Amino acid sequence: MKPLLVAFFAAALAAIPAFAQQPPRRTQTPAQSAPPGAGIERPLPPRVEAAPTAAAEYDACLRKAASQPDSAYEDAMGWARTRGGGEPAQHCAAVALFNAGQWRRAAEAFTDLAGRYRDRRTLLRASLVAQAGRAWLAADEPARAVSAFTAAIEIAPDAAIFWIDRAEARAAGGAFWEAIDDLNRALDLDPRRGEAHALRAAAYRRVEALDLALEDADRAVELAPRFPEAWLERGILKRLAGDNAGARRDWREVLLLEPDGSAADAARMQIEAMELDPSAPPPRRR
């Protein structure tokens, strides 16, 4: 999830790539992409039920899907066709497609798999539908992602993460007020989700409600101090307020937390832009 989140926070800044240019890392599956220490929790791990006799093969397939997704896809399809791999094989194939960058096919595979759980394991079905939503987001199809996350919300309306997911998708489509509404609901369900405060801060910035944005950014840093995007967003807001020293401190915190991540790349670019022209506001794009 993280590269998608970076784009959410930085959509207005020219130094940071747009949403469509921020694909997920291949080593992450749709439900494993929270940054270390960020406190982003999903209701289920990214796996389906597997019989004891299939558990070891399923685990090995998922591991391979993270490092060798093309080969893992072929293995999973062979397992499904010739050895009755069933739902674990189908899920591993979907994860492999996602990690190979074949996001539309992955979204369709997750959706098909969710249909097999229509009458059982409600939360698992919602999680699979949401994984389809993550794939549609990665494919730069925010409207289809919104539809998928809406379906997940209808199945499990009390899971805050699905409201957060839909907010991200709505923001990717430019519907910032609707994203704020979803984040309000997520925070009603779980007030201590720091990433929801950070996302809402970014959405408030996009609708120029900067005082509300800064309040949320401060709360995000308080609740999720190891979430780099919270510091990135607060730095953006501080620079917009003319506090260059404060912005620099926050962006340096991003570099300390995750020096090789997408948020760190964004922070470096913003520090460089500010040093070139301290009086100019952050550069903007669409």
N, C-alpha and C positions, 0 to 999 in steps of 0.2 A: 504493500500500500504506500510506502513512503514516497517514491518518486512522484506518484499522483498527488500526494499531499503537498509536496514542495510546489508543484504547479498551482495548486489551489491558493497557497499563501502568496505566491509571487506573480500572479497573473497580470498585475499592472506594471511590472518592472521589466524594462528592456533587457536588463542584464541576466534575466532568468528565462530559460526556455519555456515555451508555451506548453499547455497540457499535452497536446498531441505529440510533442517531442520528448516526453518523459516516460518511456516505457519502463515497466517493472524489471527489476534485475532477474536474470535467469535463475538465480539460486533461491528465489522466493516463490512460494505458492500463493494462490489468492488469499488464503487465510493465515499466512505466516509472515506478512510483510510489515509488521510493526517494528519501528526502530528499537534497538536495545534499550531497556530501561524506560521506555516511553509510557508504560502503563496502559497501552491500548489492548483491551481484552475482548476476545470474541467468545460467543457462548459455547462453541464446540471446537475441538481441534479439526484440522482439515483431513478428515478420514471418515469412511463409512464403516458399517459393521462388517466384520470378516470372521468366518468360522476359524476355530483354533488351528485347523490344518492348513488354512490359507494365510494366517496372520504373518508368518515369516516372509512369504513371497510378496505379500502386499507391502510390508515395511521395506523390503529390498527394492521393490518397484518405485515406491515414492522417493527413496533416497536417490535412485538412478534418475528419476524425473527431474530432480534438482540439479544434477551435474551433467547428465547426458540425455536431455529430453527427447531428441529424435530417436535414439536407440530405445529408450524406455517406452516410447509410444508403440514401437513395433513389438516389443516384448509384451506389453499389456494387451495389444490386439491379438497376438498369438495365444496368450493365456485365455482370453475370452473365447476365441474361436475353437480351440482344440482341447482345452482342459477345464472348461466350465468356470472361468474366473469370475463371472457374474459381476455384481456391483463393485467389488474392490478393483477388478480389472478395468471396468468402465471409468471409475473415478481416477485411477492412476493415469489412464489414457488422457482424460480431460486435463489433469494437472500437467502432464507432459506437453500437451498442446499449448497450454498457457505459457509454460516456461520456454517453449520454442518460439514464442511470439506469434503463434497462430490463434489470435485472440477471438476472432469470430467463431472459428470452429470450436474453440474451448467453451465459449459461451453457450453454443448450441448443445455441446456434450453435457455440460453441467445442468442445463435445463432439462434435457432428456432424462438424466439420472434422477433429478428431483422428482420427475413425474412417477418414478417407480416407488416413491415413498409417500404417495398421496394419502394412504390410509394408515400410516404408521410413522412414529418418530417425528412429531411435528417440528421440533426444533432442528433436527437434522435436515429435514426438507427445506426449512427456511434458510439454513446455512448454505445448502447447495444452490438455492436460487440466488442468494447473495453472492456466491462465488461466480455465478454467471454474470451478475452485475459488475463485479470487479473486472471480469474479462471484457464486457462491453465498454467500461470506462477506459481500459487499456487500448481498446480498438478505436477510441475517439468517437464513440457512439453514446453521448450522454443521455439522449432521450430514451434509448433502449435500456441503458443502465438504470434510469429513473424507474422505468416500468418494472424491471427485475427487483429493485429494492422495495418498490411499493408492494409487490407480491410477497416479499419476505416480511414486510411490516404487517400485512394482512394475516399472515400465518402466525407471527410471533410479535404482537404489538408492544409487548413490554420489554423487548430487547433493545436497549439504547443504541447498540452498535449499528443496527439497521437504519435507524433514523440518521445517524452520523453518516453512514454510507450514502443515503439518499441526498443528504445535504451536499456532500461532495459532488455528486453527480449533477445536482441542480446548479451548483455554482459553476461547474464545468460548462454548462449550457447558458450561463449568464443570468440565471434566475436567482439573484442573490437574496432578495427578500424571502422567497420561498425556502431557500437554504437556511436562512435565519430562523424561520418558523420551525423547521425540522430540528435544528440544533436546540431551540428552546424546549421542544418536547424531549429530546435526548437528555437535556440537563434536568428537566423535571423528573425523569426516571432515575437519573444517576448524577447528582450535582457535582460529584468529585471527578468527573472525566475531564482531565486537563486538556486532552486533544480537542474535545468539543468546544471548550472555551477558546482555544487557539484558532480553530476553524471559524468560529463565530466572529472573532476579532478580525480575521481576514475579510469575512463577508461584510461586516460593518464598515471596514475601510473602503471596500468597493462601492458602498452606497454613501460614502463620505460622512458617516456618523463616527467621527474620529474619537470623540470622548468615550463613547461606548466601546469602541474598538480597543482603546488603551486599557480600559477597565478589565476587559476580557483577557487581553494579553498579559496583564499583571497577574490575573488569577491563574492563567494557564501556566506561567512560570512557577507560581507558588505550588500548584498541584502536581505538575509534571516537570520537575526541574531537569530531567534527563531527556526531554523531548526536544530535539534541536529546532524543529519548526516553530515552537513557541518562542524561543529566543530570536529566531530569524524574524518572525512577525513583529515582535516588540521592537526590535531594532529598526524595522521599516517605519513603524509608527513614531518612534522617537525622532528619526531623521525628518519625517514630515513635520514634526513639531519644532524643528530647529535644534534639537538636542543631539548634535553630532557626536559629542563625547559619549553620551549614553548609548547611542546607536552602535558606536564602535565597540563598547564594552559588551553589548549583547551579541554582536556578530562574532566577537572573539570567543565568547562562550560556546557558540555553535562550533567553532573550529576545535575547541578543546573536547567537546562531547563526541564529535564524529568527524575527524579531520578529512576523511576520504569520501564522505557522502555527498548527495546532491545538495542538501542544505548548506554544507560547507562551501561547495562551489559557488552557490548563490551569495553567501556571505562574503567570500573573497572578492567577488566582482563588485559588490556594493561598497566594500571598503575602498577598493581601488578607484571607483567612480567618485566617491566622496573626497578622496585625497586629491584627485585631479581638479575638482571644483567644489570646495566645501560649501559654497553658498547656493549651489543649485539643488533643487529638489530631486528626489530619486527619479531617474528616467522612467518613462511610462510606455506601455504598449497596450494593445487592445483591451 
